[in-house]
Amino acid sequence: MKNSRVVGNVINAVIVFALVAGFPSASLADWKLVEGESDLAFSTTKNSAIVESHTFERFSGRATTMGSVQVQVDLGSVETQIPIRNERMGSMLFEIGRFPVLVIESKFDPMQMTKMEEGASQLQELTAKVTLHGMSADIMLPVRVTRLSATRFQAVTTRPVIANASQFDLGGGVEALRLIAKLATITPAVPVTFSLIFESDS
């Protein structure tokens, strides 16, 4: 039995080596998020009918050859086109003094990615762990992944991802914003979209 396990391990090692040797060096490097060419946006609805779009201006991320991806968002970079609202969202909703960063973590199949031909795309449903305001929740991300070149990939949401304030203990912050802005309602469900470009480090 011991010898069979040894033989099996050797065979597995040979297979992995053969797979790795078959890919160009660029395919084996980690991929870094290209912030200047990526977008992360969300929408809010107030008084039941007024919908406004907002973005985050600073975020970073990395996808590794081990199949993990992480994106970190600077919550202090929220941009609503109204400076006082930016400040209120940061301090009253996100409480950036205590929770400055939003973290998104997920897994993917790196071999499947490196086998994609240039210009090819795939639809995927990824489970992401989202950590915000000291709370974590699993959220499904429907994305289209496209290989733009030998060194670049793009991941785009195929439909808005709905996050709810209650998942991240943000209900009190939403209510505080509603009161200070003298609004009748702020809808707690928030649609989120993104277009993320990753480029090989090599």
C-alpha distance (Angstrom), angle and dihedral (degrees) to the residues before:
residue distance angle dihedral
M1 . . .
K2 3.79 . .
N3 3.80 91.7 .
S4 3.81 91.6 49.3
R5 3.78 90.8 52.7
V6 3.79 90.7 50.5
V7 3.80 91.4 49.8
G8 3.80 89.9 47.9
N9 3.79 91.9 51.9
V10 3.80 91.2 49.4
I11 3.80 91.4 50.3
N12 3.81 91.3 49.4
A13 3.80 90.5 49.7
V14 3.79 91.0 50.8
I15 3.81 91.5 49.8
V16 3.82 92.3 50.2
F17 3.81 90.7 47.8
A18 3.79 91.0 50.3
L19 3.78 91.9 50.5
V20 3.78 92.6 48.3
A21 3.78 93.3 46.5
G22 3.77 89.9 53.6
F23 3.80 94.4 62.6
P24 3.82 126.8 75.9
S25 3.80 115.8 -110.4
A26 3.82 92.3 -106.0
S27 3.79 89.6 61.9
L28 3.79 91.5 58.0
A29 3.79 98.0 53.2
D30 3.78 124.6 92.4
W31 3.81 117.3 -101.8
K32 3.80 121.8 -124.3
L33 3.80 123.0 -152.1
V34 3.81 111.9 -108.8
E35 3.80 99.4 -138.5
G36 3.80 97.7 -171.9
E37 3.81 92.2 56.6
S38 3.81 97.8 39.7
D39 3.79 131.1 83.5
L40 3.80 134.6 -157.5
A41 3.80 116.8 -175.4
F42 3.79 140.9 167.0
S43 3.79 136.2 -173.9
T44 3.79 131.8 -138.3
T45 3.79 129.7 -160.6
K46 3.79 122.2 -149.7
N47 3.79 130.0 -176.3
S48 3.83 88.0 10.1
A49 3.81 94.2 -80.4
I50 3.82 112.8 45.7
V51 3.81 111.8 90.7
E52 3.81 120.7 -171.1
S53 3.81 130.7 -177.5
H54 3.80 124.6 -137.4
T55 3.80 136.3 179.4
F56 3.78 142.1 -159.9
E57 3.78 114.3 -123.1
R58 3.81 100.7 -163.1
F59 3.79 126.8 47.7
S60 3.79 138.0 132.0
G61 3.77 137.3 -165.4
R62 3.77 149.9 164.3
A63 3.80 137.6 -149.4
T64 3.80 115.6 -156.2
T65 3.78 135.3 -151.0
M66 3.81 86.9 -116.0
G67 3.81 89.4 67.7
S68 3.79 102.3 -104.1
V69 3.79 126.5 124.4
Q70 3.79 128.8 -170.1
V71 3.79 130.5 -177.9
Q72 3.80 122.3 -170.7
V73 3.80 119.3 -161.7
D74 3.81 123.6 -159.8
L75 3.81 100.8 -135.3
G76 3.79 90.3 -162.9
S77 3.80 88.0 67.6
V78 3.82 94.5 67.1
E79 3.80 109.7 140.0
T80 3.82 119.3 -159.7
Q81 3.83 96.5 156.5
I82 3.81 89.0 -112.3
P83 3.85 113.1 89.2
I84 3.81 96.4 -154.7
R85 3.79 90.2 50.0
N86 3.81 89.8 50.3
E87 3.81 88.7 54.9
R88 3.79 93.8 46.3
M89 3.80 93.5 48.7
G90 3.78 90.2 49.9
S91 3.80 97.0 47.2
M92 3.81 104.5 28.0
L93 3.81 103.1 31.5
F94 3.80 108.5 26.8
E95 3.84 95.3 23.7
I96 3.80 89.9 -145.7
G97 3.80 92.0 -173.6
R98 3.82 87.2 71.5
F99 3.81 102.6 20.6
P100 3.81 109.2 29.5
V101 3.80 98.9 160.5
L102 3.80 138.6 56.6
V103 3.82 112.1 -152.4
I104 3.81 125.5 -159.4
E105 3.81 118.0 -171.0
S106 3.79 128.9 -179.6
K107 3.80 144.7 152.5
F108 3.80 131.6 -122.1
D109 3.80 139.5 173.6
P110 3.84 106.2 -97.6
M111 3.82 93.8 -169.4
Q112 3.79 90.5 54.7
M113 3.80 89.6 51.3
T114 3.79 96.2 49.7
K115 3.82 92.0 48.0
M116 3.82 91.9 58.5
E117 3.78 114.9 108.7
E118 3.79 120.0 -126.9
G119 3.81 109.4 -82.1
A120 3.81 93.4 18.5
S121 3.80 121.1 125.3
Q122 3.79 137.8 -166.5
L123 3.78 134.7 -160.6
Q124 3.79 112.4 -130.3
E125 3.81 137.9 176.5
L126 3.79 108.2 -146.8
T127 3.78 126.5 -173.0
A128 3.79 109.9 -136.8
K129 3.78 129.6 -168.2
V130 3.79 106.6 -139.2
T131 3.80 118.5 -163.8
L132 3.79 116.2 -166.9
H133 3.81 133.9 152.7
G134 3.79 91.5 -0.5
M135 3.81 93.3 -54.8
S136 3.82 131.6 102.2
A137 3.80 129.9 -152.6
D138 3.80 135.8 171.6
I139 3.79 112.5 -120.5
M140 3.81 128.7 -178.7
L141 3.80 114.7 -123.8
P142 3.82 116.5 -158.2
V143 3.80 104.5 -157.8
R144 3.77 142.1 167.8
V145 3.80 111.1 -140.9
T146 3.81 116.0 -158.2
R147 3.79 128.5 -174.7
L148 3.80 102.7 -136.4
S149 3.82 96.1 -179.4
A150 3.78 141.5 -25.8
T151 3.80 89.7 -70.1
R152 3.82 105.7 26.9
F153 3.82 135.7 72.8
Q154 3.79 131.5 179.0
A155 3.81 127.6 -153.4
V156 3.82 116.5 -165.2
T157 3.79 129.3 176.8
T158 3.80 111.3 -114.6
R159 3.80 91.2 -155.7
P160 3.81 134.4 6.1
V161 3.79 115.4 -76.0
I162 3.81 110.1 -133.7
A163 3.80 116.6 -138.5
N164 3.79 120.7 -178.0
A165 3.80 124.9 -146.7
S166 3.81 90.5 -132.7
Q167 3.83 91.2 62.4
F168 3.79 89.7 65.5
D169 3.80 102.7 32.0
L170 3.80 91.1 -106.4
G171 3.80 96.6 131.3
G172 3.79 93.0 101.0
G173 3.79 91.5 50.7
V174 3.79 91.9 49.6
E175 3.80 90.2 51.7
A176 3.82 91.4 48.1
L177 3.81 90.1 52.9
R178 3.79 91.1 47.8
L179 3.78 92.5 52.6
I180 3.80 97.0 45.9
A181 3.81 91.5 47.1
K182 3.83 91.1 45.4
L183 3.79 93.4 -127.7
A184 3.78 128.0 157.7
T185 3.82 93.2 -137.5
I186 3.79 144.3 -4.9
T187 3.79 112.4 -162.1
P188 3.83 110.3 -125.6
A189 3.82 94.1 -150.1
V190 3.81 111.3 86.7
P191 3.84 125.7 -167.7
V192 3.82 112.8 -140.7
T193 3.81 127.9 -165.6
F194 3.78 133.5 178.0
S195 3.78 144.1 -178.9
L196 3.80 110.7 -161.9
I197 3.79 126.4 -176.3
F198 3.80 120.1 -161.6
E199 3.79 123.4 -166.6
S200 3.78 129.0 -164.7
D201 3.81 116.2 -104.6
S202 3.79 91.8 -137.8
